[in-house]
C-alpha cells in the first residue's frame, strides 16, 4: 500500500455488521468533507434492520462481506481475508471498525498491512465482563490483542473509557472519548404537525386524553422491557387512561407477549393497554415518538442510547436508567427522570407522576431538547474525527 502524500485525500473504510440511515456510523460516513476524505463502507449484510442508508445514491461505495450470524465464527476468518484483499485493492489508508468482532477482524487486517492505520470503535460497556469462565477469558484476551494493534481506540462516553482503563491498565493505545453526533436537520427529527400526531394516535386507538408510554428497542432481557411491563401493569391499574406501545422485536418478544397476556394487558383486542408494534422504519419511528407522551427506556446496559437523543429532540419526557451516556449528558428531573437499574418500584413511580402531570412532562421535554441540540450536532462531533484521521495518516 502506498504511503499517503500531503495532497492526497485520505481513503477511509468503515466496517460494521450493519449500518442504518442516520445512525452514529452513518453520520460520520455521510458528512466527512469529500475534498479531504474518500469514504467507503463494508458491512456483513447489505440490508439494514431499520432504514437503508442508500449509499449508492450519494456515491459512497458499499461492500458486502457476508457473515450469516453473530455466532458464525468460522465465517469471520473468511471475512478477514476478504477485508484484507479489499483494503489492498481499494488502497485504503485508514480502517475504522465498529463493535467487538469487527474490531478483531480489523486487528488481523492491520497486522497483515503495516502501513494501514487502524481505529477500533468500542460501542459497548460491560458485555464481555459480564460473561463467566473460559469464554470471558478468551474474549478478553482477544479484545486486549485487538486494542494493542489499534492506532487509536474510540469510545462514546467517559464511562466506557473508565472500563477500558480498569480492564487494561497498561494499555498504550491512545484512548479518545468522542460522543455520537446527530444531524438535527434530518427528516426523522422534524417536529410533527398536529395532523400527523392526531392521525398516528387515532391509528393506534389513543385519544387526546390517553397518556401513551412508548418503548423503542430490541426485545432483550437487558433492555428492561420485562420490568417495564410489570411496572406498567400497576400504572394501568391506577390510571386506566394509560397505554404502552412496545416498538421493536427480538429474541425475547415471545416471552414478553406471554407476560403481557398473563397480566391481561393485551385485551380487549380492539383497545389493548399494551400494543406490540414491531420494528418500524425511520419515518414511522418519528411519528410514534412525536405522538407518545412519555418514553420509557429502563435498559440495564448500553453505550449511548440513541433513543435517548431521539426522544428528547421530540421533546418527549424520558424515564431512563443511569447507563453510559445518560450520566454524562442528562440531569435528573431536568432533562430526564433517571431511575436505578432493575427497580420496578422507581419505574412505576416515575410513570405515575409523569402520567398525571402534563405540565411536568412538557417542561422536562423542552429543557432536554435544548440541552442536547447544543452539544451533539454532527458538525461539532465530526470535527474530532477529521482531526484524528488526519493526524494518524500524516506522512
N, C-alpha and C positions, 0 to 999 in steps of 0.2 A: 504494500500500500504506500502511495506517495505521501511524503511529508507535506503538511499544509503550508502554502505560501501566503504572505500577508494579504494579497489582493483576491484570494480565492474565497468563495462562500463556503462556510462550514457545512459539511454534509452530515446531517443528524438523522439517526434511525431510532424510533421509539418501538419498544417491544412490550406487548401486553396480551393477556389472554383474550380480552375483548375491549373495544373502545366504543363508548356511546357518545352521540352528539351532545355537546355542552358539558360533558363530564370533565374532571380536572385534567385528564390527559389531553382530551380534545382541545381544551382551552389553550394549553401550551402549544400544541401542534399547529393549530389554525392561526395563531396570532404572532408567531415569530416573524420578524421582518424578512421578506424574501430577498432583499438586496444583500443580506449578510448570512442567511441560512437557507440551505436546501433541505427540506424536511420530508422524510418518508416514514411509514409505519409498517409494522408487521404484527399480525395477530394470529392466535391459534384458531380463530373462527372468523369468517367474513361477516357472519350475521351478528348484529348487535342484539342484546337482550332487551333493550328499551327503545333506542332510536338509532337508525343507521347514520353514521357520520357523513356518508356520501362524499368521500374524499375525491373520487373521480371528477366530481363537478367543480372542484376547486384546484385540480391539477396536482394533488398530493398522491404519490404512488402508494398503493396499499397492497402489501404482500401477504399471502396466506401461508402459514406454517402449521399444518393441521395437527392438533392434539385432540383425540376423541373425548377424553375425560381427565379430570384433575388427577386421578389416581392411575392413569395410564403411563406408569413410569418408564417402561422401555421406549415409548414413543418420544420421550424427552431427549434421548440420545440422538435419534434421527433428526429431531428438530434442531438440536445444537449444531449438527453437521450442516444442515440446510442453512441455518443462520450464518455459519462460518462462510459458506460459499456466497451467500447474498451480500455479506459485508464486503467481501473482496470484489465481487462483480460490480457492485454499486459504488465502490471506492468510498465507503463510509469513514468519516473521521471520528465520529463520536456515537457511541451506543448508549441509549438511555433506557434502562429496563424498569418495569413496574411489577411489584409483588414478589413473592418468595421464589417460586420455581423459575420464573422468568429471570430472576437475579442469578440463580445457579447456572442457567443456560448462558447468560451473558458473561459470567465469570469464565466459563470454559472457552468461549469465543475470544474473550480478552487475552487469555493465556496463549491462545494459538495465533494471536495477531498483536505483537508487541507495540506497534505504532498506533493501535486503536485506543482512543480514550473511552473510559467506561464509567458511567454514572449508574448507581444502583439506588432505586427509589423504594423506600420501605413505607407501605401503607397500612401496616397492621401493628397492634400493640402487643398483647400477651399471648397470642395464638400458639406459638411454639412452646413458650414457657409453661403453659397450662397442661401440656401433654406429660406423660409419665414414662419412666423406664427407658428401654433401649431406643424406642422411636424418638423420644425427646433428645437423647444424647446424640443420635445420628443426625437429626435435623439441625441441632445447634452447631455441631461440628461442621456440617456443610455450609450453614449460614455464615459462620465465622470465616471459613475459607473464602467464600464469595466476597465478604466485606473487605478482606485483606487485599484482594485482587482489584477492587474498585479504586478509581482515581478520586471519587467523591461519593459520599453517602448522603442522600437527601431524605429528610423526614418532615412531615407537615406540622408537627407540634413539639413543644418542649417536653411533654410527657413521654413521647416516643424517644426523643433524644436522650432523656434520662434513663430509659430502659436499656437502650443500646450501650450507654456508658457503664451502667451497672453490670450488664451481661458480659461485656468485652472491655474491661478496664484498661487493657494495654493496647487497644486498637489504635493504629497510627493513621488510618484513613481519615481525611478531613470530613467532618460532620456538619451539614448545613440544614438549618431549620427554615423551611420555606412553606408558608401556608398555601392552601389551594386558592386559585384565582377564579373569578367569575365574570362573565360578560353580561353586565346588567342590561344591555340593550337587546339581548337575545329575546325572541318571541316568548319563551317559556316564563320570563319574568314580567311580562306585560300585565298590568293590573286588569282584572276582569271588569267588563261593563256590568251594569245592573241586570241587563237582559241575560247575559251569559250566566251570572250567578243564579238567577231565578230559574232558568231553564235546567241547569245542572242539578239543583236541589229538587226541582219537581221530578226530574228523571228518576231520582232515587228515593222519592217519597218523603222528602223533607220540606215542611212548611217553613215560613219565616219564624215561627215560634219554636221550631225544633232546634236544639243545640247539637250540632254534629261534631263528633270527635273522630279524627282521622289518624290512621297509622299507615305509613308507607315504607315498605322494605321487604326484603327476603324473609320468608317464614322459616326461621331457625330459632331453636330454643334460646340462643344467646341474644336474640333481638328483643326478648322480653314480651312477646305477644301473649304468652300464657298468663303472665301476671296482669297484663292489660285486660284480658278477657275476664279474669276473676274480679279485678277491681271494678270494671265496668258493670258487671252484674249487680254489684252493690250500689253503684251510682244510679243505675236504671231503676232499682227497687225504690229509691228515694226520689228520683227525678225522672218521671215517666216520659218527659218530652225529649230525652237524650237519645242519640243514636250513635252507633260505632261503624265506621267504614274501614275495612281492612283491605288496603291496596297492595297487591303483591302476591307472590306464590313462593313455594319452596318445599323442601323435604318434610317439613312439619305441618303443611297445610291440612292433610287429612286428620291429624291429631287435633289441630286447632278447631276444625269443623266439628269434630266429635265432642270436644269440650264445650263449644258453644251450644250444641244441641242438648247436652246434658244440663246446661244452665238455662235452657229454654230461651235462648237468645236468637234463635233462627225461625221462630214462629210468632205470629201468623206469617205465612209466606208472602202475603200482599204487602205487609209493612213490618218486616222483622227488625228487632232492635239492633241486630248485628248483621252487616252485609259483607260478603266476601266478593271483592270486585276484581281480583286477579291482577296480572301485570297490565299496565296501561302505557300507551305511548306518551311522549312528552307533552303533546297538546292537551291530552286528557288529564295528565298529572296536574298541569297548570289549572285546569277547570276545577278539579277536585280540591286542590289546595286552596284556591281562591274562594271556594264555595263552602268549605267547612268552617267551623267556629273555633276549634281547638285542634292542635296537632300533638299527639302523644307518641313519644319515642323512648320507651324505657329500656334501651339497649344495655347489655352487660359489658360489651367491649367493642370499641370502634376507634378507628384512627382519626377521622374527621368527618362527622356525619353530614353528607351533602343535603339531606332532607332538612337539617337544621337551618342551613342557609336559605333554602327554597321556601320553607315555611315562614321564616321571618321576613323575607323580601316581599311576601304576600301579606305581611302584617297579621299573620296568624299567631296567637299566643302559643307558646311551646312548653310542654311538660317533658323534661328530658333528664337523664342521669348524668353524673359528672364524669363522663368518659373523656378521652383525649379530644381536644378541640373545644369542648364545652368549657372546661376550666380556664382555658386561655382566652376565650373570646366573649363569654356570656356572664352577665351579672345576675345573681339570684334575685327574683322578684322585680327586676328592672327589665331585663331582656328576655328572661325565661323563668319558669318555675322549675328549679333544679331539685330532684329528689334522690335519695340513696338508691343504689342498685339493688334490685330484687326486693323492694319494700312496697308491698301491695297496699298497706295502710296509708303510706305517704302518697302513693299514686292516687288512691281513692280520694283522699282529702283534697289534693290539688285539683282533680277533675270536678269535684263537687263545688268547690269555691269558685272556680272559673265558670262552671256551667250556670251558676246563679248570680254572677256579677258581670254583666255585659260591659260596664264602664272599665273594669279592670282588664278585661280581655282586649278591649280596643286600645287602651293606653299602653299595655305591655307590648302589643304588636307594633305600634308606632315607634316606640323607643328603640326596639331591636332592629327594625329595618334601617333606621338612620345610622345606627352604630356600625352595622356590618357593611353597609354600602360604602362608607368612607374608608374602610380598612382593607377590603378584599377585592378590589377591582383588578381585573386581569392585567391592565396596563401597568399597575404598580408591581404585581407579583411577577409577571413575565420579565421584567427588567432584571430581576435576580438571576433568572435562567440565562438570559442573554450574556450577562457579565460572567457567569460561571462557565458557560460553553466557550466563550472567547478566551478566558484565562487558561482553560485546560488545553485548548488547541493552538495556543500561541506557539510560534516556531522557537 
